[in-house]
Amino acid sequence: MGLVAAALLKHVADVAEDRVDWRAMTSRPDLFAVILAGGSGTRFWPASRKKLPKQFLAVGGRRSLIGETAARLGKLVPPERVLVVAGVEHAPLVRKSLPKLPPENVLCEPIGRNTAPCVAWAALEIERRSPGAVHAVFPADHVIGPAPRFRAALEAAADQAVESGALVTFGIRPTFAATGYGYIEQGPEIARRGRSTVHSVQRFVEKPDLARAEQFLAAGRFLWNSGMFVWTTRAILGEMRRLTPDLVRALERDLRPESVAAVYPTLASVSIDVAVLEKAAAVHVLPADFDWSDVGAWPALPEILPRDAHGNCVTGGATLLSEDANNCIAYGKSGELIALLGVDDVIVVRAGNALLVARKDRAQDVKKIVSRLEREGPKFL
């Protein structure tokens, strides 16, 4: 029998970081950060809902995922130089998760339009405030650590972006033949910056089938596309003006929030990878030397959570009681007990007015449940 309490994310080991005096920190004055906090996180239903999507959940930790994303920037990027792009309905959640963030740093999308429009909007806003600045773009819901190593890589990427004028991305060294990620084929090494090496990018490859993913893994020169980027505002806007001129023109006419809100629904819905990265003149990649997980679905949690002697883990604040149960994942709120008896490889999620029980190997199909609920039971979304 195991009794497991919810624990901190394994990479958040230094509680003292919360007590650092921000006023005593130095920072890099030309570096901004953009956190992309759109998305619905359907594969984390029922914990992730329309009113409380995944990026605002404390999935395994004491802070929300977006809170962790901002905190790991540390001294490099203070709150006044962090911009968050989120749906207008989630602006209160952003402010709750990031109370030090200036209100004007929340860019509210009236409707989701994938990542190219929000990257363009953020770049135009940063260029308006600080011409020639460099900025990083991060999804709000990744788990990364240790934070000092991440910050060192971020600074190396910023140096490369400024000195080369290239668009810089982080690649993740694959640990298995994943079919759920895009891939980057890295070219020769072109620079070294501290611990980081910099490579040219040969090409981007969309999500492959298993046979092709196995070929990529065996080749040794392919990286997972992390969706994290660093560039100067002039570099990214220059490429977007060349490749997506209508998008940039529509936004830059008037950057007042009400004007952007009016034009936003007319913009093409396209990812920054497809719109720009795959066609850009110069793209460089830094193979990441930090731990990374996009926490894409429930089975990712054992990578970032403590497990008991039988491979079970629990998060959300609940207590797990297991008897003859192995390799299970449980989620529930503080004060709740989840008891597992004689089961293996299952996911049990108790959240609000819904309960999910699923085999781990079917976790990607949770979105099928969400699709049915959109038609049959929207009150559960």
C-alpha positions as CSV (number, residue, x, y, z in Angstrom):
1,M,0.0,0.0,0.0
2,G,1.3,3.5,-0.9
3,L,0.2,6.9,0.5
4,V,1.4,9.6,-1.8
5,A,0.8,13.3,-1.3
6,A,0.9,15.8,-4.2
7,A,4.4,17.3,-4.5
8,L,6.2,20.1,-6.2
9,L,7.5,19.8,-9.7
10,K,10.8,18.1,-9.6
11,H,12.6,21.1,-11.2
12,V,11.2,23.6,-8.7
13,A,13.6,22.7,-5.9
14,D,14.7,26.1,-4.8
15,V,11.8,27.7,-2.8
16,A,14.1,30.6,-1.9
17,E,13.8,31.9,-5.4
18,D,10.3,33.2,-4.5
19,R,11.8,35.4,-1.8
20,V,14.4,37.1,-4.0
21,D,14.1,40.9,-4.0
22,W,13.4,41.9,-7.6
23,R,14.7,45.4,-6.9
24,A,18.2,44.0,-6.1
25,M,18.4,42.1,-9.4
26,T,20.1,43.2,-12.6
27,S,18.5,42.4,-15.9
28,R,19.3,42.6,-19.6
29,P,17.6,45.8,-20.6
30,D,17.0,44.9,-24.3
31,L,15.3,41.6,-23.6
32,F,11.5,41.1,-23.5
33,A,9.5,37.9,-23.2
34,V,6.2,37.0,-24.8
35,I,4.1,34.3,-23.2
36,L,1.5,32.7,-25.4
37,A,-1.4,31.7,-23.2
38,G,-4.1,30.8,-25.7
39,G,-5.3,27.3,-26.3
40,S,-7.8,25.1,-24.5
41,G,-5.8,22.1,-23.3
42,T,-8.5,19.7,-24.3
43,R,-6.4,16.6,-23.6
44,F,-6.3,17.7,-19.9
45,W,-10.1,17.6,-19.6
46,P,-11.8,17.5,-17.2
47,A,-9.3,19.5,-15.1
48,S,-8.8,21.8,-18.1
49,R,-12.0,23.6,-19.1
50,K,-13.0,26.5,-21.3
51,K,-13.1,28.8,-18.2
52,L,-9.9,27.4,-16.7
53,P,-7.6,25.9,-19.4
54,K,-4.5,23.9,-18.7
55,Q,-2.0,26.8,-18.6
56,F,-3.8,28.2,-15.5
57,L,-3.7,24.9,-13.6
58,A,-1.1,24.0,-11.0
59,V,-0.4,20.7,-12.8
60,G,1.8,19.0,-10.2
61,G,3.1,22.2,-8.5
62,R,2.2,25.0,-6.3
63,R,2.0,27.6,-9.1
64,S,0.1,27.5,-12.3
65,L,2.0,26.6,-15.5
66,I,1.9,30.2,-16.7
67,G,3.1,31.3,-13.3
68,E,6.1,28.9,-13.6
69,T,6.8,30.1,-17.1
70,A,7.1,33.7,-15.9
71,A,9.0,32.8,-12.7
72,R,11.8,30.9,-14.5
73,L,12.7,34.1,-16.5
74,G,14.2,35.3,-13.2
75,K,16.5,38.3,-13.3
76,L,16.8,38.4,-17.1
77,V,13.3,39.6,-17.8
78,P,11.4,41.5,-15.0
79,P,7.6,41.7,-15.1
80,E,7.5,45.1,-16.9
81,R,9.1,43.5,-19.9
82,V,6.9,40.4,-20.0
83,L,3.9,40.4,-22.4
84,V,1.2,37.8,-22.3
85,V,-1.2,37.1,-25.2
86,A,-4.4,35.4,-24.1
87,G,-8.0,35.2,-24.9
88,V,-10.0,38.2,-23.6
89,E,-12.1,35.8,-21.4
90,H,-8.9,34.6,-19.7
91,A,-7.4,38.0,-18.9
92,P,-8.5,37.8,-15.2
93,L,-6.8,34.5,-14.9
94,V,-3.6,36.0,-16.3
95,R,-3.7,38.8,-13.7
96,K,-4.4,36.4,-10.9
97,S,-1.5,34.1,-11.9
98,L,0.9,37.0,-12.6
99,P,0.0,39.8,-10.1
100,K,3.2,41.8,-10.8
101,L,2.4,42.0,-14.5
102,P,1.4,45.5,-15.6
103,P,-2.2,45.5,-16.9
104,E,-1.2,47.0,-20.2
105,N,1.1,44.0,-20.8
106,V,-1.8,41.6,-21.3
107,L,-2.7,41.5,-25.0
108,C,-6.3,40.2,-25.2
109,E,-7.3,38.3,-28.3
110,P,-11.0,38.6,-29.1
111,I,-10.8,35.2,-31.0
112,G,-8.1,32.6,-31.4
113,R,-6.1,32.9,-34.6
114,N,-3.2,30.5,-34.0
115,T,0.3,31.8,-33.3
116,A,1.3,34.0,-36.3
117,P,-1.1,36.9,-35.5
118,C,-0.3,37.0,-31.8
119,V,3.5,36.8,-32.5
120,A,3.1,39.7,-34.9
121,W,1.0,41.8,-32.5
122,A,3.5,41.3,-29.7
123,A,6.5,42.1,-31.9
124,L,4.8,45.3,-33.1
125,E,4.0,46.3,-29.5
126,I,7.6,45.7,-28.3
127,E,9.0,47.6,-31.3
128,R,6.7,50.5,-30.4
129,R,8.0,50.5,-26.8
130,S,11.7,49.7,-27.4
131,P,12.8,49.8,-31.1
132,G,15.5,47.3,-31.8
133,A,14.8,45.1,-28.8
134,V,15.2,41.3,-28.7
135,H,12.5,39.1,-27.4
136,A,11.7,35.5,-26.6
137,V,8.4,33.7,-27.3
138,F,7.3,30.9,-25.1
139,P,4.1,28.8,-24.7
140,A,2.6,29.2,-21.3
141,D,2.3,25.6,-20.5
142,H,5.7,23.9,-20.8
143,V,7.7,22.5,-17.9
144,I,11.4,23.4,-18.0
145,G,14.2,23.1,-15.6
146,P,16.6,23.8,-13.9
147,A,15.8,27.5,-14.2
148,P,19.4,28.7,-14.1
149,R,20.4,26.5,-17.0
150,F,17.3,27.7,-19.0
151,R,18.2,31.3,-18.4
152,A,21.8,30.7,-19.5
153,A,20.5,29.2,-22.8
154,L,18.0,32.1,-23.2
155,E,20.8,34.6,-22.9
156,A,22.9,32.7,-25.4
157,A,20.0,32.6,-27.8
158,A,19.5,36.4,-27.4
159,D,23.1,37.1,-28.1
160,Q,22.9,34.9,-31.2
161,A,19.7,36.7,-32.4
162,V,21.2,40.1,-31.9
163,E,24.6,39.4,-33.5
164,S,23.4,37.3,-36.4
165,G,20.0,38.8,-37.2
166,A,18.7,35.3,-37.6
167,L,15.5,33.8,-36.1
168,V,16.6,31.5,-33.3
169,T,14.7,28.5,-31.9
170,F,15.3,25.9,-29.3
171,G,15.4,22.2,-30.3
172,I,14.9,19.4,-27.9
173,R,17.0,16.3,-28.2
174,P,14.6,13.4,-28.8
175,T,14.4,10.6,-26.3
176,F,12.1,8.4,-28.3
177,A,10.5,8.3,-31.8
178,A,7.7,10.8,-31.1
179,T,5.0,11.3,-33.6
180,G,3.3,14.1,-31.8
181,Y,6.0,16.7,-32.3
182,G,7.4,18.5,-35.4
183,Y,11.1,18.0,-36.0
184,I,14.0,20.3,-36.9
185,E,16.9,19.0,-38.9
186,Q,20.0,20.7,-37.7
187,G,22.9,21.6,-39.9
188,P,26.5,22.3,-39.1
189,E,27.6,24.0,-35.9
190,I,28.1,27.7,-36.6
191,A,28.8,29.1,-33.1
192,R,29.4,28.3,-29.5
193,R,28.0,30.5,-26.7
194,G,28.9,29.3,-23.2
195,R,27.4,25.9,-22.7
196,S,25.2,26.2,-25.9
197,T,26.1,25.3,-29.4
198,V,24.3,27.0,-32.3
199,H,23.5,25.2,-35.6
200,S,22.0,26.2,-38.9
201,V,18.5,24.8,-39.6
202,Q,18.3,22.6,-42.7
203,R,14.5,22.2,-42.6
204,F,11.4,21.8,-40.4
205,V,9.4,18.6,-40.7
206,E,5.8,18.3,-39.7
207,K,4.7,15.5,-37.3
208,P,5.9,12.3,-38.9
209,D,4.5,8.8,-38.8
210,L,6.2,6.2,-36.6
211,A,8.5,4.8,-39.3
212,R,9.8,8.2,-40.2
213,A,10.2,9.3,-36.5
214,E,12.3,6.2,-36.0
215,Q,14.5,7.2,-38.9
216,F,14.9,10.7,-37.4
217,L,15.9,9.3,-34.0
218,A,18.5,7.0,-35.6
219,A,20.0,9.8,-37.7
220,G,21.0,11.8,-34.7
221,R,20.7,15.2,-36.3
222,F,17.0,15.8,-35.7
223,L,15.5,17.7,-32.8
224,W,12.0,18.1,-31.6
225,N,10.5,21.6,-32.4
226,S,9.9,23.1,-29.0
227,G,7.8,26.1,-30.2
228,M,10.1,28.5,-28.3
229,F,11.8,31.3,-30.2
230,V,14.2,34.2,-29.8
231,W,14.6,37.1,-32.3
232,T,14.9,40.8,-32.6
233,T,11.7,42.6,-33.3
234,R,13.2,43.9,-36.6
235,A,14.2,40.4,-37.7
236,I,10.8,38.8,-37.1
237,L,8.8,41.8,-38.4
238,G,11.1,41.9,-41.5
239,E,10.4,38.3,-42.3
240,M,6.6,38.7,-41.6
241,R,6.4,41.7,-43.9
242,R,8.1,39.6,-46.6
243,L,6.1,36.5,-46.0
244,T,2.8,37.6,-44.5
245,P,2.5,41.3,-45.5
246,D,-1.3,41.5,-45.2
247,L,-1.1,40.3,-41.6
248,V,1.4,42.9,-40.5
249,R,-0.3,45.7,-42.4
250,A,-3.6,45.0,-40.8
251,L,-2.2,45.1,-37.3
252,E,0.3,48.0,-37.5
253,R,-2.3,50.5,-38.8
254,D,-3.4,51.1,-35.2
255,L,-2.1,49.2,-32.1
256,R,-4.7,50.5,-29.7
257,P,-6.4,47.4,-28.1
258,E,-9.8,48.3,-29.4
259,S,-8.5,48.7,-33.0
260,V,-6.6,45.3,-32.8
261,A,-9.8,43.7,-31.5
262,A,-11.8,45.0,-34.4
263,V,-9.4,43.7,-37.1
264,Y,-8.3,40.4,-35.3
265,P,-11.2,38.2,-36.5
266,T,-10.3,39.0,-40.1
267,L,-6.7,37.7,-39.8
268,A,-5.7,34.4,-41.2
269,S,-5.4,31.6,-38.7
270,V,-1.9,30.2,-39.2
271,S,1.0,29.1,-37.0
272,I,4.2,31.1,-36.9
273,D,6.1,27.9,-37.9
274,V,4.1,27.5,-41.1
275,A,3.8,31.2,-41.9
276,V,7.4,32.2,-41.3
277,L,9.9,29.7,-39.8
278,E,9.7,27.1,-42.6
279,K,10.3,29.8,-45.2
280,A,12.6,32.3,-43.4
281,A,16.0,33.2,-44.9
282,A,18.1,32.5,-41.8
283,V,17.0,30.2,-38.9
284,H,19.4,29.0,-36.2
285,V,18.7,26.4,-33.5
286,L,20.2,25.8,-30.1
287,P,19.9,22.2,-28.9
288,A,18.5,22.7,-25.4
289,D,20.6,21.5,-22.5
290,F,17.8,21.9,-20.0
291,D,14.9,19.5,-19.2
292,W,11.7,20.1,-21.1
293,S,8.2,18.7,-21.3
294,D,5.2,20.2,-23.1
295,V,3.0,18.3,-20.7
296,G,0.7,17.5,-23.7
297,A,-1.5,15.0,-22.0
298,W,-2.0,13.2,-18.8
299,P,0.6,10.5,-19.4
300,A,3.3,13.2,-19.4
301,L,2.9,13.7,-15.6
302,P,5.1,10.9,-14.4
303,E,8.0,12.7,-16.2
304,I,7.6,15.6,-13.8
305,L,6.1,14.2,-10.6
306,P,7.4,12.0,-7.9
307,R,6.1,8.4,-8.1
308,D,5.6,5.8,-5.4
309,A,7.3,2.5,-5.4
310,H,4.6,1.1,-7.8
311,G,4.9,4.0,-10.3
312,N,1.8,5.8,-9.3
313,C,1.6,9.6,-9.1
314,V,-0.9,12.2,-8.0
315,T,-1.4,15.9,-8.4
316,G,-3.9,18.7,-7.9
317,G,-3.6,18.5,-4.1
318,A,-5.4,15.2,-3.6
319,T,-4.1,12.2,-1.6
320,L,-3.7,8.9,-3.3
321,L,-4.3,5.6,-1.6
322,S,-3.3,2.6,-3.7
323,E,-3.6,-1.1,-3.0
324,D,-2.2,-3.5,-5.7
325,A,-2.2,-0.7,-8.2
326,N,0.6,0.1,-10.6
327,N,1.7,2.9,-13.0
328,C,-1.5,5.0,-12.5
329,I,-2.1,8.8,-12.6
330,A,-4.5,10.5,-10.4
331,Y,-5.8,14.1,-10.1
332,G,-8.0,15.7,-7.5
333,K,-8.3,18.8,-5.4
334,S,-6.9,19.3,-1.9
335,G,-8.8,17.5,0.8
336,E,-9.9,14.7,-1.6
337,L,-8.9,11.1,-1.5
338,I,-8.5,8.9,-4.6
339,A,-8.3,5.2,-3.8
340,L,-7.1,2.7,-6.4
341,L,-7.5,-1.0,-6.0
342,G,-6.2,-3.7,-8.3
343,V,-5.8,-1.6,-11.4
344,D,-2.8,-0.8,-13.6
345,D,-2.0,1.9,-16.2
346,V,-5.2,4.0,-15.6
347,I,-5.8,7.7,-15.3
348,V,-8.4,8.9,-12.8
349,V,-9.2,12.6,-12.9
350,R,-11.8,14.2,-10.6
351,A,-12.5,17.8,-11.3
352,G,-15.6,19.9,-10.8
353,N,-18.7,18.2,-12.1
354,A,-16.9,15.5,-14.1
355,L,-14.9,12.3,-13.5
356,L,-12.6,10.8,-16.1
357,V,-11.4,7.2,-16.0
358,A,-9.2,6.1,-18.9
359,R,-6.5,3.7,-19.9
360,K,-3.2,5.5,-20.2
361,D,-2.8,4.3,-23.8
362,R,-6.0,6.1,-24.7
363,A,-5.1,9.4,-23.2
364,Q,-4.8,11.2,-26.5
365,D,-8.4,10.3,-27.2
366,V,-9.7,12.5,-24.4
367,K,-10.3,15.1,-27.1
368,K,-12.9,12.7,-28.5
369,I,-14.8,13.1,-25.3
370,V,-14.5,16.8,-25.5
371,S,-15.8,16.8,-29.1
372,R,-18.9,14.8,-28.0
373,L,-19.5,17.1,-25.1
374,E,-19.5,20.1,-27.4
375,R,-22.5,18.6,-29.0
376,E,-24.2,16.7,-26.2
377,G,-23.1,18.2,-22.9
378,P,-21.5,21.7,-23.1
379,K,-22.1,22.3,-19.4
380,F,-19.3,19.9,-18.7
381,L,-16.7,21.8,-20.7
